[in-house]
Amino acid sequence: MDFEKLLKELKSSLIELFGEKWEDLKGESKKDIDQFLEDSKEKLKRWTELLANGDITLEDYEWLIKSQKDLMLMQALHSAGVNKISLGHFKNKVIKTIIDVVKTVVL
């Protein structure tokens, strides 16, 4: 498994997801996505390797990814005045996107 390739796919998918909802903030969102992936990189790598090796289940992996939800600061959205409920829904979509991308690459 090429983890750097996986990270690039994740970044691309997350930027696309962000652009679908808030096209006008797509540029600023790249910084938030980069920061989240950088802050979570080591954990994502370790957990993804565990999943790929069959040491944890997909459900375990999803739970671990959800534990990183608070690291998603989404400063661009917060600064733009997006309410907390919308931010929460968007963070859930981010987690789902991460799981979907990892499933296609790893499983």
N, C-alpha and C positions, 0 to 999 in steps of 0.2 A: 504494500500500500504506500503510495506516494502522498505523504501528509501535506506537503506544500501545494501540490496540485489540488487536494481536497480544500485547503484553505482558500485558494484562488476561486474555486467553484462556489464555495460558501459566500465569499465576498461579493462575487458577481450576482448570485441569486438574491442576496440580502439588499444590495443596491437596487436591483430591479424591483423587488418587493416594496421598498421604500418609495421608489419613483412612481409606482402604481397608485399609491395613496396620496403622496405629497410631492408631485412633480416639481413644484417651484422650490422645494428644499432638498432636491436630490444631491446637489453638490455639497451642501453642508453635511448631509447625512453620511457621506463617505467617511468623514472624520470620526463620527460616532461609531460607525461600523468597524472601521480600522481599530479604534480604541478598544471596543468590546472584544474583537477577535484577538488583539494583542494581549489584553488582560486575561483572556481565557485560554490562550494558545497551549500552554503546557498541560492544563487539565483536559482540554479537548483532545490533544494528542494522546495522552495516557488513556483516556476513556475510549477513544476510537480504536486504539490498539487492543484494548481489552475486549471490545466488541468484536473486532475482526478475528481475534484468536478464540472466540467463544467462551471467554472467561466471565462475561456478563451477558445478560439478555438485552434485547432491544428495549424492554420495559425499564430495566435498570438504567440503561443508557439515557433514556428519555427523562427519567427522574433526576439523574445527575445534571443533565443539560438544564432542566427547569430550575435547579438550584443556583444557576448562574444568572437568573432573571434580574436580580437586583444590580448586577454589574452593568446592565444595559441602561446607561444614563440618558441616551437619546437627547442630548443637550440641544440639538437643533430644533427638535419638536417642542421641547420645554420652552425654549426662548421664543418660539413663534406663538406661544400661547395655547398649544394643544392641551386639552384637559387630561386629567389623570386617567379617566376611564378609557379614552381613546388610546392613550399611551399603553395602558395595560393590555388592551385588545391587540395592539400592534406588537407588543412584546411576545404575546402568545403566538402570533403569526410568525415572528422571527424564530421562535423555538420550533414550531412545526416545520418551517423551511429548513432549519439545520438538520432535523431528524430525517426529513425527506431526502435531502442531498446525501447525507451519510448513508442512508439505506441503499441508495442507488450505487454508491461508490464501493461500499464495504460488503454489503450482503448479497 
